[in-house]
Amino acid sequence: MVVGNGLIARKLSGYQQDDSVVVFASGVSNSGTKDLSAYRREVDTLLAHKGTEARLVYFSTCSMFDACSSETMYVKHKISMEKLVAGTFRNHLIVRLPLLISDAPNPFTFFNFIVDSIRKGRPIRVQKNAWRYIFDADELPVFLPLVLSREGKPGQTINMAYSNAASVPELISICEEVLEQKTEKILVSEGCYYEFDNNLFNTFLSAGSRPFDKEVYNREVIKKYLLKS
């Protein structure tokens, strides 16, 4: 079954009738919110499935490895939720995701905010030292079945992300080039570079496929969704 109705839930709707899995995709949609009720709602919704014999799939964030984001309310909440999942559901899978790129209309996402600002000519406050990893949301239904099908211990965690770190100024530049528009950027000396272990995810990449080129991937994913909108 699938719990939730947002982007991740829609991408993984194929599990809706699968009683062997609970795809928990009912998290906080705005990573910048300080609304305690939104965080509490996620906790309550999760605990409503306590006692299930199905495998619980929970989506967390790779941002917990970013020293500049680790103290935010959202990241602290995600760390707390991971502990709750691990302590409540013996048979669980925690999937940490980077920045999802899609055509979902959520105005609170990094990608949609940047694109909307460029199109409307609004100045963008840019953390020039910040880095992000992006991931095509259409790849979720490709990789999750592979991860679920692999035999392993009942409780696992995977950082589902490519080694494609890009600076925020670089990502904005790609958006401007694809849109053929530019906007004012106010650069501030903030942000961090970070890395994490994605060796487990790399084992699911097709053997013998061409070497991964992060510049090509980042540009093609951004171009794919900008040309859709």
C-alpha positions in Angstrom: 0.0 0.0 0.0 1.0 3.6 -0.4 0.4 6.2 2.3 0.2 9.8 1.1 -0.8 11.7 -2.0 2.3 13.8 -2.9 5.0 13.5 -5.5 6.6 10.3 -4.1 3.3 8.6 -3.5 2.3 9.3 -7.1 5.5 8.0 -8.5 5.2 4.8 -6.5 1.4 4.3 -7.0 2.2 0.9 -8.4 2.5 -0.4 -4.8 -1.0 0.7 -3.9 -2.4 -2.8 -4.1 0.8 -4.5 -2.7 0.0 -5.7 0.8 3.6 -6.8 1.4 4.9 -3.2 1.5 3.8 0.0 3.2 5.3 2.8 1.1 5.1 5.7 3.6 5.1 8.9 1.5 3.2 11.2 3.8 6.0 13.4 5.0 6.3 17.1 5.5 6.1 18.7 2.1 7.8 22.0 3.0 11.3 21.5 4.3 11.4 25.1 5.5 8.3 25.0 7.6 8.3 25.5 11.4 4.8 24.4 11.8 5.0 21.8 14.6 1.6 20.4 13.7 2.9 19.3 10.3 5.7 17.4 11.9 3.4 15.9 14.5 1.0 14.8 11.8 3.7 12.8 10.1 4.5 11.0 13.4 0.9 10.2 14.1 0.3 8.9 10.5 3.4 6.7 10.8 2.4 5.2 14.1 -1.0 4.4 12.8 0.8 1.5 10.9 2.5 0.2 14.0 2.2 -3.6 14.1 2.1 -4.1 10.4 3.7 -7.2 9.1 4.5 -5.5 5.8 7.8 -3.9 5.0 7.7 -0.3 5.9 9.5 2.0 3.5 10.3 5.5 4.9 11.8 8.4 2.9 14.3 10.5 4.6 16.9 13.1 3.4 20.5 13.2 2.4 20.6 16.7 3.8 21.4 15.3 7.2 25.0 15.1 6.0 25.0 18.8 5.1 26.6 20.6 8.1 24.8 23.8 7.1 21.4 22.1 7.2 21.8 19.6 10.0 20.4 22.0 12.6 17.3 22.9 10.8 13.9 21.8 12.2 13.2 19.7 9.1 16.5 17.7 9.2 16.3 17.2 13.0 12.8 15.9 12.5 14.0 13.5 9.8 16.7 12.1 12.0 14.2 11.6 14.8 11.8 9.9 12.4 14.5 7.5 11.3 15.0 6.5 14.9 11.3 6.1 15.3 11.0 3.9 12.2 14.0 1.7 13.3 12.6 1.3 16.8 9.0 0.6 15.8 9.2 -1.4 12.6 11.6 -4.3 12.6 11.2 -4.9 8.9 11.9 -1.5 7.5 13.8 0.3 4.7 14.9 3.9 5.1 15.5 5.6 1.8 17.5 8.9 2.0 16.9 11.0 -1.0 18.7 14.1 -2.4 16.9 17.0 -4.1 14.1 15.5 -6.3 13.5 17.2 -9.6 10.1 16.7 -11.2 7.2 18.6 -12.7 5.2 18.7 -9.5 3.8 22.1 -8.8 4.9 22.3 -5.1 6.1 26.0 -4.8 8.3 25.1 -1.8 10.8 23.0 -3.6 14.2 24.4 -4.4 13.9 23.7 -8.1 10.4 25.3 -8.5 11.4 28.4 -6.5 14.5 29.0 -8.7 12.7 28.5 -12.0 9.8 30.7 -10.9 12.2 33.4 -9.8 14.0 33.3 -13.1 10.8 33.4 -15.2 9.5 36.4 -13.2 12.8 38.2 -13.0 12.9 38.1 -9.3 16.3 38.5 -7.6 17.6 35.3 -6.0 19.5 35.2 -2.8 22.2 32.6 -3.6 24.4 30.7 -1.1 27.5 30.6 -3.2 29.1 27.9 -1.1 26.1 25.6 -1.0 26.1 22.3 -3.0 23.2 20.0 -3.9 22.7 16.5 -5.3 19.7 16.2 -7.7 17.7 13.1 -8.6 15.1 12.6 -11.3 11.9 11.6 -9.5 11.0 9.3 -12.4 13.8 7.1 -11.3 12.1 6.3 -8.0 9.9 3.5 -9.5 13.0 2.2 -11.3 15.3 1.8 -8.3 13.0 1.1 -5.3 11.9 -2.3 -6.7 15.5 -3.3 -7.2 16.3 -2.3 -3.6 13.3 -4.1 -2.2 14.0 -7.3 -4.2 17.5 -7.7 -2.8 17.7 -10.1 0.1 19.2 -8.5 3.2 18.6 -7.8 6.9 15.1 -6.7 7.8 16.2 -3.1 8.7 18.2 -1.3 6.1 19.1 2.3 5.1 20.2 3.4 1.7 21.4 6.8 0.4 19.7 6.7 -3.0 21.7 9.3 -4.8 24.3 9.7 -7.5 27.7 11.2 -7.0 26.6 14.4 -8.8 27.2 17.2 -6.4 26.8 20.6 -8.0 27.1 24.1 -6.6 23.9 26.0 -6.3 25.2 28.8 -8.6 26.0 26.1 -11.2 22.4 24.7 -11.0 20.9 28.1 -11.3 23.2 28.8 -14.3 21.9 25.6 -16.0 18.3 26.7 -15.4 19.0 30.1 -16.9 20.7 28.6 -20.0 17.8 26.3 -20.6 15.2 29.0 -20.1 17.3 31.5 -22.1 16.6 34.0 -19.3 18.7 35.5 -16.6 17.8 37.1 -13.3 19.7 39.1 -10.6 21.6 36.9 -8.1 22.6 38.2 -4.7 25.6 36.1 -3.7 26.1 35.5 0.0 29.0 33.6 1.6 26.9 30.8 3.1 26.4 27.1 2.4 28.4 24.0 2.6 29.9 21.2 0.5 29.1 17.7 1.7 29.4 14.1 0.8 27.9 10.8 1.9 28.3 7.0 1.3 26.3 5.9 -1.7 28.2 2.7 -2.4 25.1 0.6 -1.8 23.1 2.6 -4.3 25.9 2.2 -6.8 25.6 -1.6 -6.7 22.2 -1.2 -8.4 23.5 0.7 -11.4 23.6 -1.4 -14.5 26.8 -3.2 -14.8 28.6 -2.4 -18.0 26.7 0.8 -18.6 28.6 3.9 -19.7 30.4 5.8 -17.0 28.2 8.2 -15.1 28.8 11.8 -16.1 27.4 14.1 -13.5 27.4 17.3 -15.7 25.5 15.5 -18.4 23.0 14.0 -15.9 22.3 17.3 -14.1 21.8 19.2 -17.3 19.6 16.6 -18.9 17.3 16.2 -15.9 16.9 19.9 -15.5 16.3 20.4 -19.2 13.7 17.5 -19.2 11.5 19.2 -16.7 12.0 22.8 -17.8 10.9 21.9 -21.4 7.8 20.1 -20.0 6.6 23.2 -18.1 
